[in-house]
Amino acid sequence: MLPGFVGAIACGLICSTTSWAEETRPPEELTVAVAQTSEVWKSATSRRIAAEEVLLNAQNQLRRTAKPLDPVHDQLGEIRRELDTSQKEIRELREKFAKSTVKDDELAGAPYPSEKEAALQRKVIELKQRQEPLQEQLQQAEPELKGLRQAVDQAREAFEVLTIEEEARRFDHRVAETRLTAWLQAEETRQAPRDEDLKNGRWGDGKLTFSRHIAPLLVKHCYACHNSRVAGGSLNLENWASLQRGGESGAVLIPSRPEESSLYTDCREGLMPKDQPSLSDHQLALLRHWIEQGASPGIGLHEQTSIVTLAGAASTNPAVNSTTVTRPVAITALAMQPTSGEIVTSGYGEVLAWDRAAQLSHRLPLPCERVLSLSFSPDGQTLAIASGKPGRWGAIGIAPWPLSSAGSPGQRTIAMTVDEATSVRFSPDGKWLATGGTDRAIRWYERQSLIEYRLSEDHSDWITALAWTPDSQRLLSASRDKTIKVASARTGNIELTFSSHTSSISDVVCLSEKQAASIAQEAQLLIWNIADGKVVQKVKLPAAPVRIAYRPPNSTAGIEECLALALRDQQIVLIGGDPEKRSITNRLKLPAMALSLAFDGTTGDLLAGDQQGRLVRFHATMLSKESQATDSKAKPIEWLNQPR
């Protein structure tokens, strides 16, 4: 099992009910911590519920008091509309009279004001007389309404504070629960049969578990025809809970009774997998022995956890060894270490590290083939990695920096996800690690423990990019659902949904605490206010953009503000100039489309990873003039070629 997998499944746990679990007693301090934090969490929940009740009562009282005044507001609204209409007509009559001259026979000697205007003036006086008592009635009610509104504001503030407190106490409980589960899983793994023994049919006394031994088998041979979308025979093997429900013929798994479990007997008789090779004798024996032992789910398994992620976690390293790759792989992600200037790029099932001399220094193997996002913590001591195996699972991993030539002892997979993980970003203050993926979920991890703090599923499609405001107060999430959502880091609540794009959003960056820039599958860049979503600038582009990077101004280093956009026509356009009216200032040409971009925060250089597995560095001095990357020996550009 991958290190750190416990963090991915430690919430909503089910523990084995086998005698092994009863005989294996964890340290008392762990069980006490779980019980104590649970009580504190329950207490915080009770206070939050009470505060919510106070808020609802205050809101209801305000509504009841304001309700009788609704007809007054309606009458005042009607009077204001009539006043506006009458006053507009009076202005028009006066303008017409002012334009008339003595030569106009029709108007010569006409009385002023006209009869029509005089009638309108009388109407205005009458309307104002009707308006006064209504306004007085509202003024009399205002002190009471003001007090009630203040009570609602105070109740809302108290409710928000207690909601945040409840979330923090829930997290404390999760930490305690995770530590207990980690201990139990370590014991379970220690006492489980070794892989060598399993291959040779020597089961011993060790317990087989669903999460470690059976889920990979089901994913490989059964999942394609029995999942949440295609459930042959109404049998859904998506997770442990759905397996327990069985199919149209009833239960398929009877613990301790393999001969009564069709999950085993149908495979033994060759009925399943349908139209596929039968299970081997070893696989059948493994399945039978697991059921005979009581069909243990495994310590810490969440009953809703997809077996796809379990299979990924049970694989120690499903990635293909990099030496077997016959051609360079497109660079889909890159990042620069903030203090040393070293570069990391995506490879096939690995992360490649390069020193400042453009020499390959380390290769970090990963559990998934595709690396889609890389992010360094602000202090540069931790690298976060989002990767995935298309259509199967994704992984969120972390590795301490600098990497070790013998692997990275502190490397951990903190979560396995359904399908690919697409984005990972540390907050500028170093408190949070945010991740997103094709499962639509955004996961917030507390930086020190790397345990999931909150999870939100506000988007209706894949998460394509994440960006923090410079003050770390808000997280922006872009999605294929054509929206960008702005979430408060304090509460997790959505403060704004930006929906001015007309296609799937590709990337987003924050220019400041107040403004963001985003791109979609359309030939334009939008710059907009984070507070209200108002688009303040639109920059037309020569082609649809793929990625965006932002370089903030640094007057000390003489670095100007710059936006770089990789386009589908193998160009990189630079956008700068007056912040109130940005425009394209330069175009850089590449022999292949760039898929990843990053600025060197120290030198201002631009890095671009392309489809052909090369990383090109455009020096800051070259960004002011048109440049073209070539492979000639006289090139003024550094190339980093992926190893084969």
C-alpha positions as CSV (number, residue, x, y, z in Angstrom):
1,M,0.0,0.0,0.0
2,L,1.3,3.5,-0.8
3,P,2.6,5.5,2.2
4,G,0.2,8.1,3.3
5,F,-2.9,6.3,1.9
6,V,-4.4,6.3,5.3
7,G,-5.0,10.1,5.0
8,A,-7.2,9.4,1.9
9,I,-9.6,7.0,3.6
10,A,-9.6,8.1,7.2
11,C,-12.9,9.9,7.2
12,G,-16.2,8.0,7.6
13,L,-14.3,4.8,8.6
14,I,-15.5,1.3,8.9
15,C,-13.3,-1.0,10.9
16,S,-13.0,-4.7,10.6
17,T,-15.2,-6.7,13.0
18,T,-12.9,-9.7,12.9
19,S,-11.4,-11.2,16.0
20,W,-8.0,-9.8,14.8
21,A,-9.3,-6.3,15.3
22,E,-10.6,-7.2,18.8
23,E,-7.3,-8.8,19.8
24,T,-5.1,-6.0,18.4
25,R,-5.4,-3.2,20.9
26,P,-3.9,0.2,20.0
27,P,-2.2,2.4,22.5
28,E,-4.7,3.9,25.0
29,E,-3.7,7.5,24.2
30,L,-4.8,7.0,20.6
31,T,-8.3,5.7,21.5
32,V,-8.7,8.3,24.3
33,A,-7.8,11.1,21.8
34,V,-10.4,9.9,19.4
35,A,-13.1,9.8,22.1
36,Q,-12.1,13.2,23.5
37,T,-12.0,15.0,20.2
38,S,-15.3,13.4,19.3
39,E,-17.0,14.9,22.4
40,V,-15.4,18.3,21.7
41,W,-16.6,18.1,18.1
42,K,-20.2,17.2,19.2
43,S,-20.2,20.1,21.7
44,A,-19.1,22.5,19.0
45,T,-21.8,21.1,16.7
46,S,-24.4,21.7,19.4
47,R,-23.3,25.3,19.8
48,R,-23.4,25.9,16.1
49,I,-26.9,24.4,15.9
50,A,-28.1,26.7,18.7
51,A,-26.5,29.7,17.0
52,E,-28.2,28.8,13.8
53,E,-31.6,28.7,15.6
54,V,-30.9,32.1,17.1
55,L,-30.1,33.4,13.6
56,L,-33.3,31.9,12.1
57,N,-35.4,33.4,14.9
58,A,-33.8,36.9,14.4
59,Q,-34.4,36.7,10.6
60,N,-38.0,35.6,11.1
61,Q,-38.6,38.4,13.6
62,L,-37.2,40.9,11.1
63,R,-39.4,39.6,8.4
64,R,-42.6,39.6,10.6
65,T,-41.9,43.2,11.6
66,A,-41.2,44.4,8.1
67,K,-44.1,42.5,6.4
68,P,-46.8,45.1,7.3
69,L,-44.7,47.8,5.7
70,D,-44.6,46.0,2.3
71,P,-47.8,47.9,1.0
72,V,-46.2,51.2,2.1
73,H,-43.1,50.4,0.1
74,D,-45.3,49.4,-2.9
75,Q,-47.3,52.7,-2.7
76,L,-44.1,54.8,-2.4
77,G,-42.7,52.9,-5.4
78,E,-45.8,53.7,-7.5
79,I,-45.7,57.4,-6.4
80,R,-42.0,57.7,-7.3
81,R,-42.7,56.2,-10.8
82,E,-45.5,58.7,-11.3
83,L,-43.3,61.6,-10.1
84,D,-40.5,60.6,-12.4
85,T,-42.9,60.5,-15.4
86,S,-44.6,63.8,-14.6
87,Q,-41.3,65.6,-14.0
88,K,-39.9,64.2,-17.2
89,E,-43.0,65.6,-19.2
90,I,-42.6,69.0,-17.5
91,R,-38.9,69.1,-18.6
92,E,-39.8,68.2,-22.2
93,L,-42.5,70.9,-22.3
94,R,-40.0,73.5,-21.0
95,E,-37.4,72.5,-23.5
96,K,-39.9,72.8,-26.3
97,F,-40.9,76.2,-25.1
98,A,-37.3,77.4,-24.9
99,K,-36.6,76.4,-28.5
100,S,-39.6,78.4,-29.8
101,T,-39.1,81.9,-31.2
102,V,-41.2,84.9,-31.9
103,K,-41.3,83.7,-35.6
104,D,-43.3,80.7,-34.6
105,D,-46.9,81.9,-35.3
106,E,-48.4,79.0,-33.4
107,L,-46.5,79.8,-30.2
108,A,-46.4,83.6,-30.5
109,G,-48.2,85.1,-27.6
110,A,-48.9,81.6,-26.0
111,P,-49.4,81.7,-22.3
112,Y,-46.6,80.2,-20.1
113,P,-46.8,77.9,-18.4
114,S,-49.2,76.0,-20.7
115,E,-52.3,74.4,-19.4
116,K,-50.8,71.0,-19.8
117,E,-47.7,71.9,-17.8
118,A,-49.8,73.6,-15.1
119,A,-51.8,70.4,-14.7
120,L,-48.6,68.3,-14.4
121,Q,-47.3,70.7,-11.7
122,R,-50.5,70.3,-9.8
123,K,-50.1,66.5,-10.1
124,V,-46.6,66.7,-8.8
125,I,-47.7,68.7,-5.7
126,E,-50.5,66.2,-5.1
127,L,-48.1,63.2,-5.3
128,K,-45.6,64.8,-2.9
129,Q,-48.5,65.4,-0.5
130,R,-49.4,61.7,-0.7
131,Q,-45.7,60.7,-0.3
132,E,-45.0,62.6,3.0
133,P,-47.2,60.5,5.4
134,L,-45.9,57.2,3.9
135,Q,-42.3,58.3,4.4
136,E,-43.2,59.4,7.9
137,Q,-44.6,56.0,8.6
138,L,-41.4,54.3,7.4
139,Q,-39.3,56.7,9.5
140,Q,-41.3,55.8,12.6
141,A,-40.7,52.1,12.0
142,E,-37.0,52.5,11.2
143,P,-35.6,52.5,14.8
144,E,-37.2,49.1,15.5
145,L,-36.1,47.7,12.1
146,K,-32.6,49.0,12.6
147,G,-32.4,47.1,16.0
148,L,-33.7,43.9,14.4
149,R,-31.2,44.2,11.5
150,Q,-28.4,44.6,14.0
151,A,-29.6,41.6,15.9
152,V,-29.6,39.6,12.6
153,D,-26.0,40.8,11.8
154,Q,-24.8,39.8,15.3
155,A,-26.5,36.4,15.1
156,R,-25.0,35.8,11.6
157,E,-21.5,36.7,12.8
158,A,-21.9,34.4,15.9
159,F,-23.1,31.6,13.6
160,E,-20.2,32.0,11.3
161,V,-17.7,32.0,14.1
162,L,-19.2,28.8,15.6
163,T,-19.3,27.2,12.1
164,I,-15.6,27.8,11.7
165,E,-15.0,26.5,15.3
166,E,-17.0,23.4,14.5
167,E,-15.0,22.8,11.3
168,A,-11.8,23.1,13.4
169,R,-12.9,20.7,16.0
170,R,-14.1,18.2,13.3
171,F,-10.6,18.4,11.9
172,D,-9.0,17.8,15.3
173,H,-11.1,14.6,15.5
174,R,-10.1,13.6,12.0
175,V,-6.4,14.0,13.0
176,A,-6.9,11.8,16.1
177,E,-8.9,9.3,14.0
178,T,-6.3,9.2,11.3
179,R,-3.5,8.5,13.8
180,L,-5.5,5.6,15.3
181,T,-6.3,4.2,11.9
182,A,-2.6,4.5,10.8
183,W,-1.6,2.4,13.8
184,L,-4.2,-0.2,13.1
185,Q,-3.4,-0.3,9.4
186,A,0.3,-0.7,10.2
187,E,-0.5,-3.7,12.4
188,E,-2.8,-5.1,9.7
189,T,-0.1,-4.7,7.1
190,R,2.5,-6.2,9.4
191,Q,0.4,-9.3,10.0
192,A,-0.9,-9.7,6.4
193,P,0.6,-12.4,4.2
194,R,3.7,-11.3,2.3
195,D,3.3,-10.9,-1.5
196,E,5.8,-13.7,-2.0
197,D,3.8,-16.1,0.1
198,L,0.6,-15.1,-1.7
199,K,2.1,-15.8,-5.1
200,N,3.1,-19.3,-3.9
201,G,-0.3,-20.0,-2.3
202,R,1.0,-19.8,1.3
203,W,-1.7,-17.9,3.1
204,G,-0.5,-18.4,6.7
205,D,-2.4,-16.8,9.5
206,G,-2.4,-13.3,8.1
207,K,-5.7,-11.7,7.1
208,L,-6.5,-10.9,3.5
209,T,-8.4,-7.6,3.1
210,F,-10.7,-6.2,0.4
211,S,-8.8,-2.9,0.1
212,R,-5.4,-4.5,-0.3
213,H,-5.9,-7.8,-2.0
214,I,-9.4,-8.0,-3.6
215,A,-10.1,-4.5,-5.0
216,P,-7.2,-4.7,-7.5
217,L,-8.5,-8.1,-8.8
218,L,-12.1,-6.7,-9.2
219,V,-10.9,-3.6,-11.0
220,K,-8.9,-5.6,-13.4
221,H,-11.5,-8.3,-14.2
222,C,-15.0,-7.1,-13.2
223,Y,-15.2,-3.3,-12.8
224,A,-15.7,-2.6,-16.6
225,C,-19.1,-4.3,-16.6
226,H,-20.1,-3.7,-13.0
227,N,-19.8,0.0,-12.0
228,S,-22.0,2.9,-11.2
229,R,-22.6,3.7,-14.9
230,V,-22.9,0.2,-16.3
231,A,-24.1,-2.3,-13.7
232,G,-24.5,-5.7,-15.4
233,G,-27.1,-7.8,-13.6
234,S,-27.7,-4.7,-11.4
235,L,-24.4,-5.5,-9.7
236,N,-22.4,-2.4,-8.9
237,L,-18.9,-3.0,-7.7
238,E,-18.1,0.8,-7.4
239,N,-17.3,0.5,-3.7
240,W,-17.6,-1.6,-0.6
241,A,-21.2,-0.4,0.2
242,S,-22.5,-1.2,-3.3
243,L,-20.8,-4.7,-3.1
244,Q,-22.7,-5.4,0.1
245,R,-26.0,-4.6,-1.7
246,G,-25.5,-7.3,-4.3
247,G,-27.3,-7.5,-7.6
248,E,-30.7,-8.6,-9.1
249,S,-30.2,-12.1,-7.8
250,G,-29.5,-10.9,-4.2
251,A,-26.3,-10.9,-2.2
252,V,-23.1,-11.9,-4.0
253,L,-20.9,-12.0,-0.9
254,I,-21.6,-14.1,2.2
255,P,-18.7,-13.8,4.6
256,S,-17.1,-17.1,5.6
257,R,-19.2,-19.0,3.0
258,P,-17.5,-19.0,-0.4
259,E,-19.8,-21.7,-1.8
260,E,-22.8,-19.5,-1.2
261,S,-21.1,-16.3,-2.6
262,S,-21.8,-15.9,-6.3
263,L,-18.9,-13.5,-6.4
264,Y,-16.7,-16.5,-6.1
265,T,-18.8,-19.4,-7.6
266,D,-19.6,-17.5,-10.8
267,C,-15.9,-16.9,-11.3
268,R,-15.0,-20.5,-10.5
269,E,-17.6,-21.8,-13.0
270,G,-16.3,-19.5,-15.7
271,L,-19.5,-17.5,-15.9
272,M,-17.7,-14.4,-15.0
273,P,-15.9,-12.3,-16.2
274,K,-18.2,-12.5,-19.3
275,D,-16.5,-12.8,-22.7
276,Q,-13.1,-12.4,-20.9
277,P,-10.4,-14.8,-19.8
278,S,-11.3,-16.6,-16.6
279,L,-9.6,-15.9,-13.3
280,S,-6.4,-18.0,-12.7
281,D,-6.3,-20.7,-10.1
282,H,-4.2,-18.5,-7.9
283,Q,-6.8,-15.6,-8.2
284,L,-9.7,-17.9,-7.4
285,A,-7.8,-19.3,-4.4
286,L,-7.1,-15.8,-3.2
287,L,-10.8,-14.8,-3.5
288,R,-12.0,-18.0,-1.8
289,H,-9.5,-17.6,1.1
290,W,-10.5,-14.0,1.7
291,I,-14.2,-15.0,1.9
292,E,-13.4,-18.0,4.2
293,Q,-11.6,-15.6,6.5
294,G,-14.7,-13.5,6.9
295,A,-14.4,-11.1,3.9
296,S,-12.6,-8.4,5.9
297,P,-12.9,-4.9,4.3
298,G,-9.7,-3.7,5.8
299,I,-9.0,-1.3,8.7
300,G,-10.0,2.3,7.9
301,L,-11.9,1.6,4.7
302,H,-14.6,4.1,3.9
303,E,-17.6,2.2,2.5
304,Q,-18.0,4.8,-0.3
305,T,-14.4,4.8,-1.4
306,S,-14.1,3.8,-5.0
307,I,-12.4,0.4,-5.6
308,V,-10.5,2.2,-8.4
309,T,-8.7,4.3,-5.9
310,L,-8.2,1.3,-3.7
311,A,-6.6,-0.6,-6.6
312,G,-4.3,2.4,-7.3
313,A,-3.3,2.6,-3.6
314,A,-2.6,-1.1,-3.4
315,S,-0.2,-0.9,-6.4
316,T,3.2,0.1,-5.0
317,N,4.2,1.8,-8.3
318,P,2.1,1.2,-11.4
319,A,4.1,3.6,-13.4
320,V,6.3,2.4,-16.3
321,N,10.0,2.7,-15.6
322,S,11.3,5.8,-17.4
323,T,14.0,3.8,-19.2
324,T,11.4,2.0,-21.3
325,V,10.0,5.3,-22.7
326,T,11.1,5.5,-26.4
327,R,10.4,9.2,-26.9
328,P,10.3,12.3,-24.9
329,V,6.9,13.0,-23.2
330,A,5.1,16.3,-23.4
331,I,5.8,18.6,-20.5
332,T,2.3,19.1,-19.0
333,A,3.6,20.7,-15.7
334,L,6.6,22.6,-14.5
335,A,7.5,24.5,-11.4
336,M,10.6,26.4,-10.1
337,Q,12.0,26.0,-6.6
338,P,11.6,29.5,-5.1
339,T,15.0,29.8,-3.4
340,S,17.5,27.8,-5.5
341,G,16.0,28.4,-9.0
342,E,16.0,24.6,-9.7
343,I,13.3,23.4,-12.1
344,V,11.0,20.3,-11.9
345,T,9.1,19.1,-14.9
346,S,6.6,16.3,-15.6
347,G,7.8,13.0,-17.1
348,Y,6.1,9.7,-17.8
349,G,5.3,8.3,-14.4
350,E,7.9,10.5,-12.8
351,V,9.0,14.0,-11.9
352,L,12.3,15.3,-13.3
353,A,14.5,17.7,-11.4
354,W,17.0,20.0,-13.2
355,D,19.8,22.1,-11.7
356,R,20.5,25.7,-12.8
357,A,23.1,24.4,-15.3
358,A,20.2,22.5,-17.0
359,Q,21.6,19.1,-15.9
360,L,19.2,16.4,-14.9
361,S,19.8,15.9,-11.1
362,H,17.0,13.6,-9.9
363,R,14.1,11.4,-11.1
364,L,11.2,10.8,-8.7
365,P,8.9,7.8,-9.6
366,L,5.2,8.3,-9.1
367,P,2.1,6.0,-8.8
368,C,0.5,7.4,-12.0
369,E,1.7,7.9,-15.5
370,R,0.5,11.5,-16.2
371,V,1.8,14.4,-14.1
372,L,-0.6,17.4,-14.5
373,S,0.4,19.9,-11.9
374,L,3.4,20.8,-9.7
375,S,3.6,23.3,-6.9
376,F,6.3,24.2,-4.4
377,S,5.5,25.4,-0.9
378,P,6.5,29.1,-0.3
379,D,9.5,28.0,1.7
380,G,10.6,25.7,-1.1
381,Q,10.9,22.7,1.3
382,T,8.0,20.7,-0.1
383,L,6.9,19.7,-3.7
384,A,3.3,18.8,-4.3
385,I,2.3,16.7,-7.3
386,A,-1.0,16.0,-9.0
387,S,-1.0,13.0,-11.3
388,G,-3.3,10.5,-12.8
389,K,-3.9,7.3,-14.7
390,P,-6.6,8.4,-17.3
391,G,-10.0,6.9,-16.6
392,R,-8.8,5.0,-13.5
393,W,-7.3,6.9,-10.6
394,G,-5.4,10.0,-9.6
395,A,-2.9,10.7,-6.9
396,I,-1.9,13.7,-4.7
397,G,1.6,13.3,-3.6
398,I,4.2,15.4,-1.7
399,A,8.0,15.1,-1.6
400,P,10.5,16.9,0.6
401,W,13.0,19.1,-1.2
402,P,15.8,18.6,-2.1
403,L,15.0,15.2,-3.6
404,S,17.2,12.3,-2.8
405,S,19.1,10.2,-5.4
406,A,17.8,7.1,-3.7
407,G,14.2,8.2,-3.9
408,S,12.7,10.5,-1.4
409,P,12.3,9.0,2.1
410,G,9.6,11.5,2.9
411,Q,7.7,11.0,-0.3
412,R,4.0,10.3,0.4
413,T,0.8,9.9,-1.4
414,I,-1.7,11.8,0.7
415,A,-4.8,11.0,-1.4
416,M,-6.0,8.7,-4.2
417,T,-8.9,10.1,-6.2
418,V,-11.3,8.8,-8.8
419,D,-9.8,9.6,-12.2
420,E,-7.0,12.1,-12.6
421,A,-5.9,14.8,-10.2
422,T,-5.5,17.9,-12.3
423,S,-4.3,20.8,-10.1
424,V,-2.4,21.4,-6.9
425,R,-1.5,24.7,-5.3
426,F,0.1,25.8,-2.0
427,S,-1.3,29.0,-0.5
428,P,1.2,31.9,-0.4
429,D,1.1,31.9,3.4
430,G,2.0,28.2,3.4
431,K,-1.1,27.3,5.5
432,W,-3.1,25.4,2.9
433,L,-2.6,22.9,0.1
434,A,-5.5,22.9,-2.3
435,T,-6.1,20.2,-4.9
436,G,-8.7,19.6,-7.7
437,G,-9.4,16.9,-10.2
438,T,-11.8,15.3,-12.7
439,D,-14.0,14.1,-9.8
440,R,-15.2,17.8,-9.4
441,A,-13.9,17.9,-5.8
442,I,-11.6,20.5,-4.3
443,R,-9.7,19.3,-1.3
444,W,-8.2,21.6,1.3
445,Y,-5.3,20.1,3.3
446,E,-3.9,21.6,6.4
447,R,-0.2,22.2,5.6
448,Q,1.5,20.8,8.7
449,S,-0.5,17.5,9.0
450,L,-1.4,17.1,5.3
451,I,-4.8,15.8,6.5
452,E,-7.9,16.8,4.6
453,Y,-9.5,19.8,6.3
454,R,-12.5,20.3,4.0
455,L,-13.9,19.1,0.8
456,S,-16.2,21.0,-1.6
457,E,-18.0,19.9,-4.7
458,D,-19.4,23.2,-6.0
459,H,-18.5,22.7,-9.6
460,S,-20.5,20.5,-12.0
461,D,-17.5,19.4,-14.1
462,W,-13.8,18.8,-13.9
463,I,-11.5,21.2,-12.0
464,T,-9.0,22.6,-14.5
465,A,-7.0,25.1,-12.5
466,L,-6.6,26.6,-9.0
467,A,-5.2,30.0,-8.0
468,W,-4.8,31.8,-4.6
469,T,-5.0,35.5,-4.0
470,P,-1.7,36.9,-2.8
471,D,-3.1,37.3,0.7
472,S,-4.2,33.7,0.8
473,Q,-7.7,34.8,1.8
474,R,-9.5,33.3,-1.3
475,L,-9.1,30.3,-3.6
476,L,-10.2,30.6,-7.2
477,S,-11.2,27.3,-9.0
478,A,-11.7,27.1,-12.8
479,S,-13.7,24.3,-14.3
480,R,-15.0,22.8,-17.5
481,D,-18.4,24.0,-16.4
482,K,-17.5,27.4,-17.8
483,T,-17.3,29.0,-14.4
484,I,-14.7,30.2,-11.9
485,K,-15.7,30.1,-8.2
486,V,-14.2,32.3,-5.5
487,A,-14.1,30.5,-2.1
488,S,-13.3,32.1,1.2
489,A,-10.3,30.4,2.9
490,R,-11.7,31.2,6.3
491,T,-15.1,29.6,5.8
492,G,-14.9,27.6,2.5
493,N,-18.1,29.5,1.4
494,I,-18.5,30.5,-2.3
495,E,-18.4,34.3,-2.4
496,L,-18.7,34.7,-6.2
497,T,-19.3,32.6,-9.3
498,F,-17.7,34.2,-12.4
499,S,-19.5,33.1,-15.5
500,S,-18.5,35.5,-18.3
501,H,-16.6,32.8,-20.3
502,T,-18.6,30.9,-23.0
503,S,-16.5,27.7,-23.0
504,S,-14.5,25.4,-20.8
505,I,-12.0,27.4,-18.7
506,S,-8.4,26.4,-19.2
507,D,-6.5,28.4,-16.6
508,V,-6.8,31.3,-14.1
509,V,-4.2,33.5,-12.2
510,C,-4.6,36.2,-9.6
511,L,-3.0,39.6,-10.5
512,S,-3.7,41.0,-7.0
513,E,-6.1,40.6,-4.1
514,K,-8.7,42.4,-6.2
515,Q,-8.2,41.2,-9.8
516,A,-7.8,37.9,-11.7
517,A,-7.1,36.9,-15.3
518,S,-8.6,33.9,-16.9
519,I,-8.6,32.0,-20.3
520,A,-11.0,29.5,-21.9
521,Q,-11.2,27.7,-25.2
522,E,-11.9,31.0,-26.9
523,A,-9.4,33.6,-28.4
524,Q,-9.5,36.2,-25.6
525,L,-8.2,37.0,-22.2
526,L,-10.6,38.3,-19.5
527,I,-9.4,40.4,-16.6
528,W,-12.0,40.9,-13.9
529,N,-12.7,42.0,-10.4
530,I,-12.7,39.3,-7.8
531,A,-15.2,41.1,-5.6
532,D,-18.1,41.5,-8.0
533,G,-17.0,39.6,-11.1
534,K,-17.1,42.7,-13.4
535,V,-15.0,42.3,-16.5
536,V,-12.7,45.3,-16.7
537,Q,-10.6,44.3,-19.7
538,K,-10.9,42.0,-22.7
539,V,-7.8,41.3,-24.8
540,K,-8.3,39.6,-28.1
541,L,-5.8,36.8,-29.0
542,P,-4.7,35.4,-32.3
543,A,-5.6,31.9,-31.3
544,A,-7.2,30.0,-28.4
545,P,-5.0,29.9,-25.3
546,V,-3.8,26.8,-23.4
547,R,-2.0,28.1,-20.3
548,I,-1.3,31.4,-18.6
549,A,1.4,32.6,-16.3
550,Y,1.8,35.9,-14.4
551,R,4.9,37.8,-13.4
552,P,4.1,40.5,-10.8
553,P,6.1,43.8,-10.9
554,N,9.3,44.1,-8.9
555,S,10.7,47.6,-8.9
556,T,13.8,46.6,-6.9
557,A,14.8,44.0,-9.5
558,G,13.7,46.1,-12.4
559,I,11.0,43.6,-13.4
560,E,7.8,44.8,-15.0
561,E,4.4,43.2,-14.8
562,C,3.8,40.6,-17.5
563,L,1.3,38.0,-18.5
564,A,2.4,35.1,-20.7
565,L,-0.2,33.0,-22.6
566,A,0.6,29.8,-24.5
567,L,-1.6,29.6,-27.7
568,R,-2.6,26.6,-29.8
569,D,-0.8,28.1,-32.8
570,Q,2.6,27.4,-31.2
571,Q,3.0,31.0,-30.0
572,I,3.5,32.5,-26.7
573,V,2.0,36.0,-26.5
574,L,3.1,38.5,-23.8
575,I,0.7,41.0,-22.5
576,G,1.7,44.1,-20.6
577,G,1.6,47.9,-20.7
578,D,-0.7,50.2,-18.8
579,P,-2.5,48.1,-16.1
580,E,-5.7,50.0,-17.1
581,K,-5.3,49.0,-20.8
582,R,-3.1,46.0,-21.3
583,S,-2.3,44.8,-24.8
584,I,-0.1,42.3,-26.6
585,T,3.5,43.5,-26.4
586,N,5.4,40.6,-28.0
587,R,5.1,37.2,-29.6
588,L,7.5,34.3,-29.0
589,K,7.5,31.3,-31.4
590,L,8.0,27.7,-30.6
591,P,8.3,24.6,-32.9
592,A,5.6,22.9,-30.8
593,M,2.7,24.1,-28.7
594,A,3.6,24.9,-25.1
595,L,1.5,23.1,-22.5
596,S,3.1,24.6,-19.3
597,L,4.4,28.0,-18.4
598,A,6.2,29.5,-15.4
599,F,8.2,32.7,-14.6
600,D,11.5,32.7,-12.7
601,G,10.6,34.9,-9.7
602,T,14.3,36.0,-9.3
603,T,15.4,36.7,-12.9
604,G,12.1,37.3,-14.6
605,D,12.9,34.6,-17.2
606,L,10.0,32.7,-18.8
607,L,10.0,28.9,-18.9
608,A,7.8,27.0,-21.3
609,G,7.3,23.2,-21.6
610,D,6.2,22.0,-25.0
611,Q,4.5,19.0,-26.6
612,Q,7.9,17.5,-27.8
613,G,9.2,17.1,-24.3
614,R,11.5,20.2,-24.2
615,L,11.7,23.1,-21.8
616,V,12.8,26.4,-23.3
617,R,14.0,29.4,-21.2
618,F,13.3,32.8,-22.6
619,H,15.6,35.2,-20.8
620,A,14.0,38.3,-19.4
621,T,16.0,40.6,-21.7
622,M,14.5,38.7,-24.7
623,L,10.9,39.1,-23.7
624,S,10.9,42.7,-25.0
625,K,11.7,41.5,-28.5
626,E,10.3,38.9,-30.8
627,S,12.2,35.6,-30.4
628,Q,12.1,32.1,-32.0
629,A,13.2,28.9,-30.4
630,T,15.4,26.7,-32.6
631,D,17.6,23.7,-32.2
632,S,20.7,25.3,-33.8
633,K,24.0,25.3,-31.8
634,A,24.0,29.1,-31.9
635,K,20.7,29.3,-30.1
636,P,20.5,31.9,-27.3
637,I,17.9,29.8,-25.5
638,E,18.4,26.9,-23.1
639,W,16.8,23.6,-23.9
640,L,16.2,20.9,-21.4
641,N,15.5,17.6,-23.2
642,Q,13.6,14.9,-21.4
643,P,15.6,11.6,-20.9
644,R,14.5,8.7,-23.0
